Amino acid sequence: MANLARVRIEWSGGPVIGGGVSTLYMDETGSGWSTDLAAFFDSVKDRFPSGLVWEVPEAGDLIDVASGALSGTWSGETYAAIAATGANGYVQGAGCSIEWLTGGLRNGRRVLGRTFLAPLDNGSWGTSGVVGGAALSALQTALGTYMTANPWGMVYSRPTTSNPVGAAHPITSARIPSDVSWLRSRRT
């Protein structure tokens, strides 16, 4: 595989201090990943506080897997911003995460990816301080639908000084643990 499509979903609005971004990588030979991402966020919008907005891009960069350098651009469909509809308040930065699982190994370790989903609205929490059963079930169902529709997801291992050639690892499955994930900062 020569190139990966880098897809950056922007998070904005009052619940997101300073803005944010979720970066995902897709096999450039695939198609429809923007549609699948928009459908995922639309299906879980009631689990996030109102005022939060996601923007799924209509275009982005292609990344050369081996070098990590920009190698071109990709383009897709145009989507309206997706607004969260949760009405239960929220705790800044408290949410959950998606763990992207692969069969890949790198530097003697299994290659995993993670995407943070924060903040969740207060109605998504269980009484024991973890993501509640109804919310977890809704998020897992949406993730399962996304995974079925989008087999092109990849976890990218960037080149480093100790391993100067990057690698792309196909996502084989994904899960959302019930544990709380805290965001201390967002990078854009």
Backbone as JSON, one array per atom type, in Angstrom:
{
  "sequence": "MANLARVRIEWSGGPVIGGGVSTLYMDETGSGWSTDLAAFFDSVKDRFPSGLVWEVPEAGDLIDVASGALSGTWSGETYAAIAATGANGYVQGAGCSIEWLTGGLRNGRRVLGRTFLAPLDNGSWGTSGVVGGAALSALQTALGTYMTANPWGMVYSRPTTSNPVGAAHPITSARIPSDVSWLRSRRT",
  "N": [[0.84, -1.17, 0.0], [0.66, 2.08, -0.95], [-0.36, 4.66, -0.29], [-2.27, 6.4, 2.25], [-5.47, 7.67, 3.08], [-5.93, 10.5, 4.94], [-8.22, 11.36, 7.31], [-9.82, 13.92, 8.83], [-11.9, 14.67, 11.37], [-13.55, 17.4, 12.52], [-14.17, 18.74, 15.75], [-16.27, 20.97, 17.37], [-17.74, 23.85, 19.07], [-19.47, 24.86, 22.11], [-19.13, 22.75, 24.17], [-16.59, 21.85, 23.59], [-13.62, 22.84, 24.39], [-11.44, 25.03, 22.88], [-11.56, 23.72, 20.44], [-11.26, 20.69, 18.46], [-10.03, 17.57, 17.08], [-10.52, 14.5, 15.41], [-8.5, 12.12, 14.09], [-8.43, 9.88, 11.49], [-7.42, 7.06, 9.52], [-7.6, 5.79, 6.22], [-7.67, 3.19, 3.78], [-6.62, 4.21, 0.69], [-7.73, 3.18, -1.62], [-10.29, 2.5, -1.05], [-13.78, 3.5, -0.76], [-16.37, 5.86, 0.06], [-15.94, 6.35, 2.75], [-16.29, 8.79, 4.06], [-19.06, 9.11, 4.01], [-19.78, 6.95, 5.64], [-18.58, 7.7, 8.07], [-19.98, 10.08, 8.63], [-22.53, 9.0, 8.97], [-22.08, 7.42, 11.25], [-21.49, 9.38, 13.31], [-23.89, 10.81, 13.18], [-25.67, 8.88, 14.08], [-25.05, 8.62, 16.77], [-25.41, 11.05, 17.97], [-27.19, 11.82, 19.98], [-25.99, 11.08, 22.32], [-24.14, 12.87, 23.08], [-23.39, 16.2, 24.3], [-25.65, 18.91, 23.61], [-24.78, 21.59, 21.45], [-22.3, 20.75, 20.74], [-20.52, 20.13, 17.75], [-19.87, 18.23, 14.84], [-17.76, 18.09, 12.02], [-17.51, 16.47, 9.1], [-15.01, 15.91, 6.78], [-14.87, 16.93, 3.31], [-12.73, 16.59, 1.76], [-9.2, 15.84, 1.82], [-5.84, 15.02, 2.92], [-3.52, 12.81, 1.28], [-1.32, 10.37, 2.5], [1.96, 9.21, 2.23], [2.71, 5.99, 3.03], [5.19, 4.74, 3.76], [7.08, 6.89, 4.11], [5.71, 8.91, 5.44], [5.22, 11.36, 4.37], [3.3, 13.98, 2.76], [1.4, 13.09, -0.07], [-0.51, 13.71, -1.89], [-3.99, 14.45, -2.56], [-7.32, 13.64, -1.46], [-10.79, 13.41, -2.37], [-14.27, 13.68, -1.56], [-17.71, 13.29, -0.71], [-19.87, 16.1, 0.13], [-20.9, 17.15, 3.31], [-23.41, 18.21, 5.61], [-22.85, 19.95, 8.68], [-22.87, 18.05, 11.69], [-24.89, 18.12, 14.42], [-24.77, 17.6, 17.89], [-27.25, 16.26, 20.12], [-27.79, 15.73, 22.79], [-29.26, 16.3, 26.0], [-28.55, 16.55, 28.65], [-26.54, 17.89, 30.05], [-22.96, 17.93, 30.81], [-19.66, 16.68, 31.63], [-16.71, 18.37, 31.36], [-14.44, 17.09, 29.05], [-14.76, 14.4, 29.79], [-15.37, 11.16, 28.75], [-15.54, 8.44, 26.49], [-13.73, 5.91, 24.65], [-12.84, 4.67, 21.39], [-11.39, 1.63, 20.65], [-9.28, 0.58, 18.23], [-8.61, -2.4, 16.73], [-6.01, -4.45, 15.44], [-4.3, -6.95, 13.46], [-1.67, -6.53, 13.38], [1.85, -6.3, 14.16], [4.42, -4.38, 15.66], [7.61, -3.33, 16.42], [7.74, -5.32, 18.36], [5.27, -5.22, 19.61], [1.66, -5.32, 19.76], [-0.26, -3.68, 17.32], [-2.4, -1.06, 17.94], [-5.12, 1.23, 17.75], [-6.61, 4.35, 18.8], [-9.49, 6.31, 19.35], [-10.78, 9.12, 20.8], [-13.85, 9.9, 22.37], [-15.28, 12.47, 23.49], [-16.76, 15.28, 25.08], [-19.07, 13.01, 26.69], [-22.63, 13.15, 27.11], [-24.29, 13.76, 30.28], [-26.34, 11.92, 30.67], [-25.39, 9.57, 29.67], [-23.92, 8.14, 31.46], [-23.42, 5.5, 33.8], [-24.55, 4.38, 37.08], [-22.33, 3.58, 38.5], [-20.19, 5.09, 37.71], [-19.12, 4.52, 35.22], [-19.44, 4.21, 31.62], [-22.82, 4.02, 30.89], [-25.08, 1.19, 30.5], [-27.13, 1.41, 28.45], [-26.19, 3.55, 26.88], [-23.65, 2.57, 26.19], [-24.37, 0.31, 24.74], [-25.74, 1.53, 22.59], [-23.65, 3.03, 21.43], [-21.84, 0.93, 20.78], [-23.41, -0.51, 18.95], [-23.69, 1.4, 16.89], [-20.99, 1.6, 16.2], [-20.51, -1.02, 15.29], [-22.15, -1.06, 13.0], [-20.84, 0.91, 11.52], [-18.32, -0.35, 11.18], [-19.03, -2.56, 9.6], [-19.9, -1.29, 7.27], [-17.6, 0.05, 6.48], [-14.82, -1.21, 5.51], [-12.27, -0.23, 5.16], [-10.69, 0.96, 7.05], [-7.68, 1.89, 8.75], [-4.84, 1.52, 10.94], [-2.25, 3.65, 11.48], [1.2, 3.43, 11.65], [3.57, 5.62, 12.23], [6.69, 6.65, 10.64], [9.68, 6.44, 12.57], [12.67, 7.43, 14.38], [13.85, 5.1, 15.32], [12.56, 3.19, 13.83], [12.47, 3.66, 10.74], [10.66, 3.33, 8.6], [7.35, 3.68, 7.78], [4.17, 2.03, 8.54], [1.07, 0.52, 7.6], [-1.8, -0.79, 9.08], [-4.47, -2.97, 8.71], [-7.67, -2.46, 10.17], [-9.17, -4.83, 12.13], [-11.16, -5.29, 13.98], [-13.22, -3.53, 16.4], [-13.78, -1.88, 19.53], [-15.61, -0.49, 22.3], [-14.66, 0.3, 25.35], [-16.16, 0.29, 28.64], [-14.98, 1.91, 30.46], [-14.05, 5.14, 31.76], [-12.72, 7.67, 29.72], [-10.43, 10.24, 29.81], [-9.92, 13.43, 28.51], [-7.23, 15.52, 28.52], [-6.23, 17.48, 26.98], [-6.66, 18.8, 23.68], [-5.39, 18.27, 20.48], [-4.85, 20.11, 17.51]],
  "CA": [[0.0, 0.0, 0.0], [1.5, 3.27, -1.07], [-0.94, 5.86, 0.33], [-3.44, 6.37, 3.13], [-6.25, 8.89, 3.16], [-6.04, 11.01, 6.31], [-9.55, 11.95, 7.46], [-9.85, 14.67, 10.09], [-13.22, 15.12, 11.76], [-13.41, 18.52, 13.45], [-15.11, 18.89, 16.85], [-16.33, 22.38, 17.77], [-18.89, 24.23, 19.87], [-19.25, 25.14, 23.52], [-18.59, 21.66, 24.98], [-15.22, 21.51, 23.19], [-12.77, 24.01, 24.62], [-10.31, 25.13, 21.96], [-11.72, 22.91, 19.23], [-10.62, 19.38, 18.51], [-10.01, 16.81, 15.84], [-10.29, 13.06, 15.43], [-7.82, 11.77, 12.84], [-8.55, 8.48, 11.11], [-6.73, 6.73, 8.27], [-8.33, 4.85, 5.38], [-7.03, 2.71, 2.56], [-7.03, 5.15, -0.36], [-8.47, 2.5, -2.69], [-11.67, 2.37, -0.61], [-14.63, 4.64, -1.07], [-17.53, 6.02, 0.92], [-15.64, 6.44, 4.18], [-16.88, 10.0, 4.61], [-20.47, 8.8, 4.22], [-19.85, 6.05, 6.78], [-18.26, 8.48, 9.27], [-21.11, 10.97, 8.89], [-23.62, 8.16, 9.49], [-21.72, 7.04, 12.62], [-21.7, 10.5, 14.22], [-25.31, 11.13, 13.2], [-26.39, 7.87, 14.86], [-24.73, 8.72, 18.21], [-25.46, 12.46, 18.36], [-27.96, 12.0, 21.21], [-25.14, 10.69, 23.45], [-23.18, 13.96, 23.29], [-24.13, 17.4, 24.7], [-26.02, 19.88, 22.58], [-23.76, 22.62, 21.3], [-21.14, 20.11, 20.1], [-20.73, 19.98, 16.3], [-18.84, 17.52, 14.09], [-17.7, 18.36, 10.58], [-16.82, 15.41, 8.35], [-14.44, 16.62, 5.63], [-15.15, 16.5, 1.94], [-11.43, 16.39, 1.11], [-8.1, 15.78, 2.76], [-4.5, 14.66, 2.44], [-3.02, 11.44, 1.14], [-0.04, 10.23, 3.19], [2.8, 8.09, 1.81], [2.84, 5.14, 4.21], [6.58, 4.49, 4.15], [7.82, 8.08, 4.54], [4.88, 9.82, 6.23], [5.11, 12.63, 3.65], [2.1, 14.21, 1.97], [1.61, 12.61, -1.43], [-1.61, 14.13, -2.74], [-5.23, 14.76, -1.86], [-8.5, 12.86, -1.79], [-12.02, 14.19, -2.26], [-15.47, 12.86, -1.4], [-18.99, 13.98, -0.65], [-20.02, 17.23, 1.04], [-21.88, 16.86, 4.35], [-23.75, 19.27, 6.55], [-22.33, 19.71, 10.03], [-23.74, 17.19, 12.51], [-25.01, 18.73, 15.75], [-25.17, 16.71, 18.97], [-28.58, 16.61, 20.63], [-27.96, 15.35, 24.19], [-29.83, 17.42, 26.77], [-28.35, 16.25, 30.06], [-25.31, 18.48, 30.56], [-21.76, 17.13, 30.55], [-18.44, 17.0, 32.37], [-15.72, 18.71, 30.35], [-13.36, 16.16, 28.78], [-15.04, 13.03, 30.23], [-16.07, 10.41, 27.73], [-15.06, 7.08, 26.29], [-12.87, 5.85, 23.47], [-12.92, 3.51, 20.51], [-10.11, 0.94, 20.47], [-9.2, -0.02, 16.91], [-7.75, -3.57, 16.86], [-5.43, -4.95, 14.2], [-3.48, -8.14, 13.62], [-0.31, -6.11, 13.13], [2.87, -6.18, 15.2], [5.47, -3.42, 15.33], [8.54, -3.18, 17.54], [7.43, -6.31, 19.39], [3.99, -4.92, 20.26], [0.48, -5.35, 18.92], [-0.64, -2.34, 16.86], [-3.76, -0.67, 18.3], [-5.41, 2.65, 17.59], [-7.62, 4.84, 19.74], [-10.17, 7.55, 19.05], [-11.5, 9.58, 21.98], [-15.19, 10.44, 22.17], [-15.51, 13.25, 24.72], [-17.45, 14.77, 26.26], [-20.38, 12.38, 26.62], [-23.58, 13.88, 27.95], [-24.44, 13.15, 31.6], [-27.27, 10.8, 30.6], [-24.7, 8.38, 29.16], [-23.15, 7.52, 32.53], [-24.09, 4.59, 34.72], [-24.47, 4.77, 38.49], [-21.02, 3.23, 39.07], [-19.15, 5.96, 37.18], [-18.64, 4.09, 33.91], [-20.44, 4.44, 30.59], [-24.01, 3.22, 31.19], [-25.41, 0.1, 29.59], [-27.88, 1.85, 27.27], [-25.29, 4.36, 26.05], [-22.6, 1.69, 25.66], [-25.0, -0.51, 23.72], [-26.0, 2.38, 21.43], [-22.35, 3.34, 20.81], [-21.3, -0.31, 20.18], [-24.22, -0.81, 17.77], [-23.27, 2.34, 15.84], [-19.64, 1.22, 15.78], [-20.64, -2.24, 14.49], [-22.68, -0.66, 11.7], [-19.74, 1.6, 10.82], [-17.29, -1.33, 10.79], [-19.57, -3.36, 8.5], [-19.97, -0.44, 6.08], [-16.3, 0.63, 6.14], [-13.71, -2.14, 5.73], [-11.03, 0.38, 4.7], [-9.99, 1.61, 8.15], [-6.3, 1.48, 9.01], [-4.07, 2.17, 12.0], [-0.99, 4.03, 10.86], [2.41, 3.53, 12.47], [4.43, 6.59, 11.55], [8.13, 6.4, 10.72], [10.38, 7.01, 13.73], [14.12, 7.27, 14.23], [14.21, 3.7, 15.55], [11.92, 2.4, 12.78], [12.29, 4.75, 9.78], [9.68, 3.05, 7.56], [6.0, 3.6, 8.33], [3.39, 0.85, 8.18], [-0.38, 0.64, 7.74], [-2.33, -2.05, 9.57], [-5.93, -2.98, 8.58], [-8.47, -2.64, 11.38], [-9.91, -6.09, 12.05], [-12.34, -5.14, 14.83], [-13.16, -2.35, 17.26], [-14.61, -1.99, 20.72], [-15.69, 0.68, 23.16], [-14.69, -0.12, 26.75], [-17.05, 1.1, 29.48], [-14.16, 2.78, 31.31], [-13.99, 6.56, 31.44], [-11.51, 8.21, 29.09], [-10.32, 11.67, 30.09], [-9.09, 14.25, 27.64], [-6.64, 16.65, 29.21], [-6.05, 18.51, 25.98], [-6.93, 18.4, 22.3], [-4.44, 18.84, 19.51], [-5.45, 20.32, 16.2]],
  "C": [[0.88, 1.23, 0.0], [0.96, 4.46, -0.28], [-2.1, 5.53, 1.26], [-4.16, 7.7, 3.0], [-6.33, 9.28, 4.63], [-7.35, 11.79, 6.4], [-9.6, 12.62, 8.82], [-11.25, 15.21, 10.34], [-13.05, 16.21, 12.81], [-14.53, 18.51, 14.47], [-15.1, 20.36, 17.24], [-17.59, 22.62, 18.6], [-18.52, 24.39, 21.33], [-18.68, 24.0, 24.35], [-17.14, 21.29, 24.67], [-14.36, 22.76, 23.32], [-11.59, 23.97, 23.65], [-10.44, 24.34, 20.68], [-11.01, 21.59, 19.37], [-10.7, 18.7, 17.17], [-9.82, 15.33, 16.15], [-9.69, 12.71, 14.08], [-7.9, 10.27, 12.63], [-7.83, 8.28, 9.78], [-7.51, 5.65, 7.55], [-7.46, 4.42, 4.2], [-7.53, 3.58, 1.42], [-7.83, 4.49, -1.48], [-9.93, 2.29, -2.32], [-12.49, 3.58, -1.03], [-15.77, 4.7, -0.06], [-17.23, 6.21, 2.38], [-16.21, 7.7, 4.81], [-18.37, 9.79, 4.9], [-20.64, 7.94, 5.47], [-19.56, 6.8, 8.08], [-19.4, 9.42, 9.63], [-22.27, 10.18, 9.48], [-23.33, 7.73, 10.93], [-22.02, 8.18, 13.59], [-23.18, 10.89, 14.3], [-26.08, 10.14, 14.09], [-26.11, 7.93, 16.37], [-24.87, 10.15, 18.75], [-26.25, 12.71, 19.64], [-27.18, 11.62, 22.46], [-24.1, 11.76, 23.8], [-23.97, 15.25, 23.56], [-24.45, 18.32, 23.53], [-25.01, 21.02, 22.6], [-22.49, 22.07, 20.66], [-21.47, 19.87, 18.64], [-19.55, 19.22, 15.7], [-18.92, 17.94, 12.63], [-16.85, 17.28, 9.92], [-16.31, 16.05, 7.07], [-14.88, 16.05, 4.29], [-13.86, 16.26, 1.15], [-10.35, 16.34, 2.19], [-6.81, 15.33, 2.1], [-4.35, 13.16, 2.25], [-1.63, 11.42, 1.76], [0.7, 9.04, 2.6], [3.09, 7.25, 3.05], [4.28, 5.03, 4.67], [7.27, 5.72, 4.73], [7.04, 8.99, 5.48], [4.67, 11.17, 5.56], [3.76, 12.74, 2.95], [2.36, 13.79, 0.53], [0.49, 13.01, -2.38], [-2.83, 14.47, -1.9], [-6.3, 13.75, -2.26], [-9.71, 13.79, -1.71], [-13.2, 13.23, -2.21], [-16.71, 13.72, -1.43], [-18.93, 15.17, 0.31], [-21.14, 16.91, 2.02], [-22.17, 18.1, 5.17], [-23.14, 18.93, 7.9], [-23.36, 18.9, 10.81], [-23.73, 17.76, 13.93], [-25.48, 17.69, 16.76], [-26.47, 17.2, 19.58], [-28.81, 16.22, 22.09], [-28.39, 16.55, 25.03], [-29.57, 17.29, 28.27], [-27.12, 16.91, 30.68], [-24.13, 17.55, 30.3], [-20.67, 17.53, 31.53], [-17.35, 17.2, 31.33], [-14.63, 17.64, 30.25], [-13.61, 14.72, 29.18], [-15.86, 12.31, 29.17], [-15.57, 8.98, 27.68], [-14.15, 7.08, 25.06], [-13.18, 4.6, 22.66], [-11.51, 2.93, 20.45], [-10.18, 0.21, 19.13], [-8.19, -1.16, 16.99], [-7.26, -4.02, 15.49], [-4.73, -6.28, 14.49], [-2.0, -7.82, 13.49], [0.56, -6.08, 14.38], [3.91, -5.18, 14.73], [6.31, -3.22, 16.58], [8.18, -4.11, 18.7], [6.13, -6.07, 20.13], [2.85, -5.0, 19.26], [0.09, -3.91, 18.57], [-2.12, -2.12, 17.16], [-3.92, 0.82, 18.01], [-6.47, 3.06, 18.6], [-8.18, 6.17, 19.24], [-11.0, 7.93, 20.27], [-12.83, 10.19, 21.58], [-15.57, 11.19, 23.46], [-15.82, 14.69, 24.36], [-18.75, 14.04, 25.91], [-21.35, 13.21, 27.46], [-23.81, 13.08, 29.24], [-25.4, 11.97, 31.61], [-26.63, 9.51, 30.11], [-23.93, 7.63, 30.24], [-24.01, 6.61, 33.38], [-23.89, 5.05, 36.15], [-23.11, 4.46, 39.11], [-19.88, 4.03, 38.47], [-18.52, 5.5, 35.88], [-19.73, 4.4, 32.89], [-21.6, 3.48, 30.84], [-24.34, 2.22, 30.11], [-26.13, 0.53, 28.32], [-26.99, 2.65, 26.33], [-24.23, 3.48, 25.41], [-23.17, 0.82, 24.54], [-25.25, 0.29, 22.44], [-24.7, 2.7, 20.69], [-21.77, 2.11, 20.12], [-22.08, -0.67, 18.92], [-23.83, 0.1, 16.61], [-21.89, 1.99, 15.31], [-19.69, -0.04, 14.92], [-21.16, -1.95, 13.1], [-21.6, 0.03, 10.87], [-18.71, 0.6, 10.32], [-17.76, -2.19, 9.62], [-19.56, -2.57, 7.19], [-18.6, 0.0, 5.59], [-15.15, -0.33, 6.45], [-12.34, -1.55, 5.39], [-10.22, 1.04, 5.81], [-8.62, 1.02, 8.41], [-5.78, 2.17, 10.28], [-2.69, 2.41, 11.41], [0.11, 4.13, 11.91], [3.38, 4.42, 11.72], [5.9, 6.14, 11.59], [8.71, 7.09, 11.96], [11.88, 6.85, 13.51], [14.54, 5.82, 14.45], [13.61, 2.76, 14.5], [11.53, 3.36, 11.66], [11.29, 4.49, 8.65], [8.32, 2.88, 8.22], [5.29, 2.34, 7.87], [1.92, 1.12, 8.42], [-0.93, -0.74, 8.09], [-3.86, -2.02, 9.46], [-6.6, -3.19, 9.93], [-9.31, -3.89, 11.2], [-11.17, -6.07, 12.91], [-12.16, -3.89, 15.69], [-14.08, -2.57, 18.45], [-14.61, -0.66, 21.46], [-15.75, 0.18, 24.6], [-15.61, 0.8, 27.56], [-16.29, 2.06, 30.37], [-14.2, 4.23, 30.82], [-12.67, 6.88, 30.76], [-11.52, 9.72, 29.31], [-9.44, 12.33, 29.06], [-8.54, 15.4, 28.46], [-6.38, 17.79, 28.26], [-6.43, 17.94, 24.62], [-5.87, 19.05, 21.44], [-5.17, 19.03, 18.2], [-4.37, 20.39, 15.15]]
}
